Amino acid sequence: MRVLILGAGQVGSTVAEALVGENNDVTLVDSDADALRAIEDRLDLRVVQGHAANPVILREAGAREADMLLAVTSNDEVNMVACQIAYTLFHTPMKIARIRQQAYLEAQELFDRQAFHVDVLINPEELVTDYVQQLIKYPGSLQVLDFAGGKVKLVAMRADKGGPMIGSKLAAIREHIPEQDTRVAAIYRDGESVIPTGDTVIQPKDEVFFLAATPDIRKVMNEFAPSQKGVKRVVIAGGGNIGMRLAAALEQDYNVKLIERSPQRAQYLAEQLKKTLVFLGNGADEELLDSEAIEQTDVFCAVTNDEEANILSSMLAKRRGAKRVMALINRTSYAELVQSSAIDVAISPKLATISRLLSQVRHGDVVVGHSLRRGAAEAIEAVAHGDKEHSRVVGRTIGEISLPPGATIGAVVRGDEVLISHHDIEIQTGDHVILFMVDKQHIREVEKLFETVTSRKRRFF
């Protein structure tokens, strides 16, 4: 696939790296020559220096030949105009834009076929809000991802002392919860992948990824860690776009307090939010945290624009008694450092955005793609099409499908029925198949499995 990426920032460069690693033809456009030079030195791609919405630059970058344009510069207006130019002048088939400003997102008529021709809008704040809401809904989770329209979830959690499965073989989970079916897709121990088998013994601090039907999630979680009480009180540090959106989403169901250091912004938030209590101050102020009974807080979430401040305030809140703390962190090195310390969850808008982007560029009718473990692993949902003659999966049991190393099928969704993976389940056309890949380098091999093939091509397999 020929992919044109506009913007060589964190998101653009990371997506470029992911796509190059999957043998796509990638061109990256940015006005920063130094940034392009650094990326060109380590990746096999083409770079073009210039303004991302300049027709001459887009022509030089190959917009007319591109299958897809990803506009992820830091400027919403540039992203919108670039998509429009790609549509009008170069007829680029797929145009994706990252849009941050809420005013644009609320004016949906801007993106109909009579205005800006953007096929997919991606809003990082919305993605982060949805992500945090899921973590709050399922206390103790590190990541919660939806598949098949919410019928199935993939949950990552840390095994903890007191969980019934600690010290037990994985096969014992069927005896513990015979009425619930689940599939452990991966286990990470001390940062290394452990391929789960029935004889794998669960140890404290294992990072466990499992798939289950949505109604069964909590019972499965309780097997790996002591049952946790539901969340009632939430404190948000930072009243920017993410903080405000998160408070608005949570205030109907939880007791929410928001801390904002800007007097003008705090006043604005107090006027806009209906039930949230807004405090003027610093999220790292011990006296403020103590005065607001931080020890009674179920979740403390630091989402300011300063990731060092987020780390500091989250660690302080944890030390002062908050049960669970989350910090907004974009730098991968920071996220890896803090998530093994006092901070329970490192939230990355960058990775959330990348997951959304990758779901749009997958082949083989892959309808959902999620980046996991800070981009090292991936989970996808693919739809099976065709018949046994023209498909590599339809008409075959899971045990007969040749998967690449580290890839596992976790579940199959057939209509409203959720089938947790067993080797004798036969894949039918129209099935939604959820797969987990420890090593995302094999993603293209998985995609090919779900591409229909002609009889002529089948002679080569």
C-alpha positions as CSV (number, residue, x, y, z in Angstrom):
1,M,0.0,0.0,0.0
2,R,1.2,3.5,-0.8
3,V,0.7,5.7,2.2
4,L,1.4,9.4,2.4
5,I,1.9,10.8,5.9
6,L,1.7,14.5,6.7
7,G,3.6,15.4,9.9
8,A,6.8,14.0,11.3
9,G,5.9,14.5,15.0
10,Q,5.5,11.7,17.5
11,V,2.4,10.2,15.9
12,G,3.5,10.6,12.3
13,S,6.9,9.1,12.8
14,T,5.6,6.2,14.9
15,V,2.9,5.3,12.4
16,A,5.6,5.6,9.6
17,E,7.8,3.2,11.5
18,A,5.0,0.7,12.0
19,L,3.9,0.8,8.3
20,V,7.5,0.6,7.0
21,G,8.0,-2.5,9.1
22,E,5.0,-4.0,7.4
23,N,6.5,-3.4,3.9
24,N,4.3,-0.5,2.9
25,D,5.5,2.2,0.5
26,V,5.6,5.3,2.8
27,T,6.3,8.9,2.1
28,L,6.6,11.4,5.0
29,V,6.1,15.2,4.6
30,D,7.2,17.8,7.1
31,S,8.6,21.3,7.0
32,D,11.3,20.4,9.6
33,A,14.4,19.2,7.7
34,D,16.2,18.0,10.8
35,A,13.2,15.8,11.8
36,L,13.0,14.3,8.4
37,R,16.7,13.7,8.2
38,A,16.6,11.8,11.6
39,I,13.7,9.6,10.4
40,E,15.2,9.0,7.0
41,D,18.5,7.8,8.6
42,R,16.7,4.9,10.4
43,L,13.7,4.0,8.2
44,D,13.4,2.9,4.6
45,L,11.0,5.5,3.4
46,R,10.9,8.6,1.2
47,V,10.8,12.1,2.7
48,V,9.7,15.4,1.3
49,Q,10.3,18.7,3.0
50,G,7.6,21.4,2.7
51,H,4.2,22.6,3.8
52,A,1.8,19.7,4.2
53,A,-1.1,21.6,2.5
54,N,0.9,23.0,-0.4
55,P,-0.4,21.4,-3.7
56,V,3.1,21.4,-5.2
57,I,4.5,19.6,-2.2
58,L,1.6,17.1,-2.2
59,R,2.1,16.4,-5.9
60,E,5.9,15.9,-5.4
61,A,5.1,13.5,-2.5
62,G,2.9,11.4,-4.7
63,A,-0.6,12.2,-3.6
64,R,-2.0,11.2,-7.0
65,E,-0.5,7.7,-6.6
66,A,-1.2,7.3,-2.9
67,D,-3.8,4.8,-1.7
68,M,-4.1,6.7,1.6
69,L,-3.3,10.0,3.1
70,L,-2.8,10.4,6.9
71,A,-2.8,14.1,7.9
72,V,-1.4,14.2,11.4
73,T,0.3,17.5,11.6
74,S,-0.1,19.6,14.8
75,N,-2.4,22.0,13.0
76,D,-6.1,21.0,12.5
77,E,-6.5,23.5,9.7
78,V,-3.6,22.2,7.7
79,N,-4.9,18.6,8.1
80,M,-8.3,19.6,6.9
81,V,-7.1,21.6,3.9
82,A,-4.6,18.9,2.9
83,C,-7.4,16.3,2.8
84,Q,-9.5,18.6,0.6
85,I,-6.6,19.3,-1.8
86,A,-5.8,15.5,-2.0
87,Y,-9.5,14.9,-2.9
88,T,-9.9,17.8,-5.4
89,L,-6.6,17.7,-7.2
90,F,-5.3,14.2,-6.8
91,H,-8.3,12.0,-6.1
92,T,-6.6,10.2,-3.2
93,P,-9.0,7.4,-2.3
94,M,-8.7,7.4,1.5
95,K,-8.1,10.6,3.6
96,I,-7.7,10.5,7.4
97,A,-7.2,13.7,9.5
98,R,-6.4,14.1,13.1
99,I,-8.6,16.9,14.5
100,R,-8.3,18.2,18.0
101,Q,-10.4,21.3,18.3
102,Q,-13.9,20.5,19.7
103,A,-15.4,23.4,17.6
104,Y,-14.6,21.6,14.4
105,L,-15.7,18.2,15.7
106,E,-19.1,19.6,16.7
107,A,-19.6,21.2,13.3
108,Q,-20.2,17.9,11.5
109,E,-21.5,19.6,8.4
110,L,-17.9,20.7,7.7
111,F,-17.0,17.1,6.9
112,D,-19.9,16.1,4.6
113,R,-19.4,15.8,0.9
114,Q,-20.1,19.4,0.3
115,A,-17.3,20.7,2.4
116,F,-14.0,19.2,3.6
117,H,-13.6,15.7,2.1
118,V,-12.2,13.8,5.1
119,D,-13.1,10.1,5.2
120,V,-12.1,9.4,8.8
121,L,-11.7,11.9,11.7
122,I,-9.5,11.0,14.6
123,N,-9.7,13.0,17.9
124,P,-7.0,12.1,20.5
125,E,-9.0,13.6,23.4
126,E,-12.1,11.4,22.6
127,L,-9.9,8.3,22.3
128,V,-8.3,9.0,25.7
129,T,-11.6,9.7,27.3
130,D,-13.0,6.4,26.1
131,Y,-9.9,4.6,27.2
132,V,-10.0,6.0,30.8
133,Q,-13.7,5.4,31.1
134,Q,-13.1,1.7,30.4
135,L,-10.3,1.5,33.0
136,I,-12.6,3.1,35.6
137,K,-15.5,0.8,34.7
138,Y,-13.2,-2.2,35.3
139,P,-11.1,-1.5,38.4
140,G,-7.7,-3.2,38.3
141,S,-7.4,-3.3,34.5
142,L,-4.4,-1.9,32.6
143,Q,-6.2,-1.8,29.2
144,V,-9.7,-2.7,28.1
145,L,-10.4,-3.0,24.4
146,D,-13.7,-3.7,22.6
147,F,-14.2,-6.0,19.7
148,A,-17.2,-7.1,17.6
149,G,-19.2,-4.0,18.6
150,G,-18.6,-4.5,22.3
151,K,-19.6,-8.2,22.4
152,V,-16.0,-9.2,23.3
153,K,-13.4,-7.5,25.4
154,L,-9.6,-7.9,25.6
155,V,-8.4,-7.0,29.1
156,A,-4.9,-6.6,30.4
157,M,-4.4,-6.8,34.1
158,R,-1.7,-7.5,36.6
159,A,-2.0,-10.7,38.6
160,D,-1.9,-10.0,42.3
161,K,-1.7,-12.0,45.6
162,G,-5.1,-13.1,46.8
163,G,-6.3,-13.9,43.3
164,P,-7.6,-17.6,43.1
165,M,-5.4,-18.3,40.1
166,I,-2.1,-17.2,41.7
167,G,0.1,-20.3,42.0
168,S,-2.3,-22.4,39.9
169,K,-1.9,-23.8,36.4
170,L,-3.9,-21.9,33.8
171,A,-6.0,-25.0,33.1
172,A,-7.5,-24.7,36.5
173,I,-9.5,-21.6,35.5
174,R,-12.2,-23.9,33.9
175,E,-12.7,-25.5,37.3
176,H,-12.9,-22.1,39.1
177,I,-15.4,-20.5,36.8
178,P,-17.1,-23.3,34.8
179,E,-19.9,-21.1,33.6
180,Q,-17.6,-18.5,32.1
181,D,-15.3,-19.2,29.2
182,T,-12.2,-17.2,28.6
183,R,-8.9,-17.4,26.6
184,V,-5.6,-16.1,28.0
185,A,-4.0,-14.7,24.9
186,A,-0.6,-13.7,26.4
187,I,1.3,-13.4,29.6
188,Y,4.2,-11.0,30.2
189,R,6.6,-11.8,33.1
190,D,9.4,-9.4,34.0
191,G,8.8,-7.7,30.6
192,E,9.3,-11.0,28.6
193,S,6.5,-12.8,26.8
194,V,5.4,-16.2,28.2
195,I,3.4,-18.3,25.7
196,P,0.4,-19.5,27.8
197,T,-0.4,-23.2,28.0
198,G,-2.6,-25.2,30.3
199,D,0.5,-25.9,32.4
200,T,1.5,-22.3,32.8
201,V,1.5,-21.3,36.5
202,I,0.3,-17.8,37.2
203,Q,2.6,-15.8,39.3
204,P,2.2,-12.5,41.2
205,K,2.9,-9.4,39.0
206,D,2.3,-11.4,35.7
207,E,0.7,-9.1,33.1
208,V,-2.2,-11.2,31.8
209,F,-4.1,-10.5,28.6
210,F,-7.4,-12.4,28.3
211,L,-10.5,-12.4,26.0
212,A,-14.0,-13.0,27.3
213,A,-17.6,-12.1,26.4
214,T,-18.4,-8.7,27.9
215,P,-20.8,-10.0,30.6
216,D,-18.0,-12.4,31.9
217,I,-15.2,-9.8,32.3
218,R,-15.5,-9.1,36.0
219,K,-15.7,-12.7,37.1
220,V,-12.5,-13.5,35.0
221,M,-10.7,-10.5,36.4
222,N,-11.5,-11.7,40.0
223,E,-9.6,-15.0,39.2
224,F,-6.3,-13.1,38.8
225,A,-6.5,-10.5,41.5
226,P,-8.6,-9.9,44.6
227,S,-12.1,-8.5,43.8
228,Q,-12.0,-4.7,43.8
229,K,-14.8,-2.4,44.9
230,G,-16.5,-0.2,42.3
231,V,-15.3,3.3,41.7
232,K,-17.2,6.2,43.4
233,R,-14.8,9.1,43.8
234,V,-12.6,10.4,40.9
235,V,-10.1,13.3,41.1
236,I,-8.9,14.8,37.8
237,A,-5.7,17.0,37.7
238,G,-5.8,19.2,34.7
239,G,-8.7,21.0,33.1
240,G,-7.5,21.1,29.5
241,N,-9.4,19.5,26.6
242,I,-8.9,16.0,27.9
243,G,-9.6,16.8,31.6
244,M,-12.8,18.7,30.7
245,R,-14.0,16.0,28.4
246,L,-13.3,13.3,30.9
247,A,-15.1,15.1,33.7
248,A,-18.1,15.7,31.5
249,A,-18.2,12.0,30.6
250,L,-17.8,10.8,34.2
251,E,-19.8,13.3,36.3
252,Q,-23.2,11.6,35.8
253,D,-22.0,8.3,37.3
254,Y,-19.3,9.3,39.7
255,N,-18.4,11.9,42.3
256,V,-15.9,14.0,40.3
257,K,-13.5,16.7,41.4
258,L,-11.3,18.6,39.0
259,I,-8.1,20.6,39.8
260,E,-7.1,23.4,37.5
261,R,-4.3,25.9,38.1
262,S,-5.5,28.7,35.7
263,P,-8.1,31.0,37.3
264,Q,-9.7,31.8,34.0
265,R,-9.9,28.2,32.9
266,A,-11.2,27.1,36.3
267,Q,-14.0,29.6,36.1
268,Y,-14.9,28.4,32.6
269,L,-14.9,24.8,33.7
270,A,-17.1,25.5,36.6
271,E,-19.6,27.1,34.3
272,Q,-19.6,24.3,31.7
273,L,-19.6,21.2,33.9
274,K,-22.8,20.4,35.6
275,K,-21.9,18.2,38.6
276,T,-18.1,18.3,38.8
277,L,-16.5,20.3,41.7
278,V,-13.8,22.5,40.2
279,F,-10.9,23.6,42.4
280,L,-8.3,26.3,41.6
281,G,-4.9,24.9,42.5
282,N,-2.0,22.5,41.6
283,G,-2.5,18.7,41.4
284,A,0.8,18.3,43.2
285,D,-0.2,20.5,46.2
286,E,-0.1,18.2,49.3
287,E,-2.3,20.5,51.3
288,L,-5.0,20.7,48.6
289,L,-5.0,16.9,48.2
290,D,-5.2,16.3,51.9
291,S,-8.0,18.9,52.3
292,E,-10.0,17.1,49.7
293,A,-9.6,13.7,51.3
294,I,-7.3,12.2,48.7
295,E,-7.1,9.0,50.8
296,Q,-10.8,8.4,50.0
297,T,-10.3,8.8,46.3
298,D,-10.7,5.7,44.2
299,V,-9.1,7.0,41.0
300,F,-6.7,10.0,40.6
301,C,-6.1,10.9,37.0
302,A,-3.4,13.5,36.0
303,V,-4.0,14.7,32.5
304,T,-2.2,18.1,32.2
305,N,-0.1,19.0,29.2
306,D,3.1,18.6,31.4
307,E,3.9,14.9,31.7
308,E,6.5,15.4,34.4
309,A,3.9,17.2,36.4
310,N,1.5,14.3,35.8
311,I,4.0,11.8,37.0
312,L,4.8,13.9,40.2
313,S,1.2,14.6,41.1
314,S,0.2,10.9,40.5
315,M,3.0,9.6,42.7
316,L,2.2,12.1,45.4
317,A,-1.5,11.2,45.3
318,K,-0.7,7.5,45.6
319,R,1.6,8.2,48.6
320,R,-1.2,10.2,50.2
321,G,-3.6,7.3,49.9
322,A,-5.3,7.4,46.5
323,K,-6.3,3.8,45.7
324,R,-5.4,3.9,42.0
325,V,-3.5,6.6,40.0
326,M,-3.2,7.2,36.3
327,A,-0.9,9.7,34.5
328,L,-1.0,11.1,30.9
329,I,2.4,10.3,29.4
330,N,3.4,10.3,25.8
331,R,7.1,9.5,26.0
332,T,7.5,5.7,25.8
333,S,10.6,5.7,28.0
334,Y,8.7,7.5,30.7
335,A,5.7,5.2,30.4
336,E,7.9,2.1,30.8
337,L,9.7,3.6,33.8
338,V,6.6,4.7,35.8
339,Q,4.1,1.9,35.1
340,S,6.3,-0.5,37.1
341,S,6.4,2.0,40.0
342,A,3.7,3.7,42.1
343,I,1.7,4.8,39.0
344,D,-0.8,2.1,38.1
345,V,-1.5,3.2,34.5
346,A,0.4,5.3,32.0
347,I,-2.1,6.8,29.5
348,S,-0.7,7.6,26.1
349,P,-2.8,9.7,23.6
350,K,-0.1,8.9,21.0
351,L,-0.6,5.2,21.3
352,A,-4.4,5.6,21.3
353,T,-4.2,7.6,18.1
354,I,-1.8,5.2,16.5
355,S,-4.1,2.3,17.3
356,R,-7.0,4.1,15.6
357,L,-4.8,4.9,12.6
358,L,-3.6,1.4,12.2
359,S,-7.1,0.0,12.1
360,Q,-7.6,2.1,9.0
361,V,-4.6,0.8,7.1
362,R,-5.0,-3.0,7.6
363,H,-5.5,-5.4,4.7
364,G,-7.6,-8.5,4.5
365,D,-10.8,-6.9,5.9
366,V,-9.3,-6.1,9.3
367,V,-12.0,-4.0,10.9
368,V,-10.3,-3.2,14.3
369,G,-6.7,-2.9,15.3
370,H,-5.3,-2.1,18.7
371,S,-1.7,-1.4,19.6
372,L,-0.7,-3.1,22.9
373,R,2.2,-2.9,25.3
374,R,3.3,0.5,24.0
375,G,3.3,-0.7,20.4
376,A,5.2,-4.0,20.7
377,A,2.1,-6.2,20.3
378,E,-1.2,-5.9,18.5
379,A,-4.7,-7.3,18.7
380,I,-7.0,-7.3,15.6
381,E,-10.5,-8.2,14.6
382,A,-10.7,-9.6,11.1
383,V,-13.8,-10.8,9.1
384,A,-13.6,-14.1,7.3
385,H,-15.0,-14.1,3.7
386,G,-15.4,-16.6,0.9
387,D,-15.4,-20.4,0.9
388,K,-12.9,-23.1,1.5
389,E,-11.7,-22.9,-2.1
390,H,-11.1,-19.2,-2.0
391,S,-10.1,-18.5,1.7
392,R,-7.3,-19.7,3.9
393,V,-9.5,-19.7,7.0
394,V,-13.1,-20.4,6.0
395,G,-14.0,-24.1,6.3
396,R,-11.0,-24.8,8.5
397,T,-10.9,-25.4,12.2
398,I,-8.8,-23.1,14.4
399,G,-6.4,-26.0,14.9
400,E,-5.9,-26.3,11.1
401,I,-5.1,-22.6,10.5
402,S,-1.3,-22.0,10.1
403,L,-0.7,-18.9,12.2
404,P,2.7,-17.1,12.3
405,P,4.8,-17.4,15.5
406,G,3.3,-15.6,18.5
407,A,-0.1,-15.2,17.0
408,T,-3.2,-16.8,18.6
409,I,-6.9,-16.7,17.9
410,G,-8.7,-15.7,21.1
411,A,-12.4,-15.7,20.1
412,V,-14.8,-16.0,17.2
413,V,-18.0,-13.9,17.0
414,R,-20.8,-15.3,14.9
415,G,-23.8,-13.0,14.8
416,D,-24.6,-12.5,18.5
417,E,-22.8,-15.7,19.6
418,V,-19.3,-15.4,21.2
419,L,-17.2,-18.5,20.8
420,I,-14.1,-18.5,22.9
421,S,-11.3,-20.1,20.9
422,H,-11.0,-23.9,20.9
423,H,-9.0,-25.9,18.3
424,D,-12.1,-27.6,16.9
425,I,-14.1,-24.5,16.1
426,E,-14.6,-24.2,12.3
427,I,-14.4,-20.7,10.8
428,Q,-17.4,-19.8,8.7
429,T,-17.8,-16.9,6.2
430,G,-18.9,-13.7,8.0
431,D,-17.2,-14.7,11.3
432,H,-15.4,-12.0,13.2
433,V,-12.1,-13.5,14.4
434,I,-10.1,-11.8,17.2
435,L,-6.4,-12.4,17.2
436,F,-3.5,-11.4,19.5
437,M,0.1,-11.0,18.2
438,V,3.0,-10.9,20.6
439,D,5.2,-9.8,17.7
440,K,3.5,-7.3,15.4
441,Q,6.2,-7.9,12.7
442,H,4.0,-10.8,11.6
443,I,0.9,-8.7,11.0
444,R,1.1,-8.9,7.2
445,E,1.1,-12.7,7.4
446,V,-2.1,-12.6,9.5
447,E,-3.7,-10.1,7.1
448,K,-3.0,-12.4,4.2
449,L,-4.9,-15.2,5.9
450,F,-8.1,-13.2,5.7
451,E,-7.7,-12.1,2.0
452,T,-9.8,-14.0,-0.4
453,V,-7.7,-15.7,-3.2
454,T,-8.6,-16.6,-6.8
455,S,-8.2,-20.2,-7.9
456,R,-5.3,-19.2,-10.1
457,K,-3.4,-17.8,-7.1
458,R,-4.2,-20.8,-4.9
459,R,-1.7,-22.9,-6.9
460,F,1.1,-20.9,-5.2
461,F,0.1,-21.8,-1.6
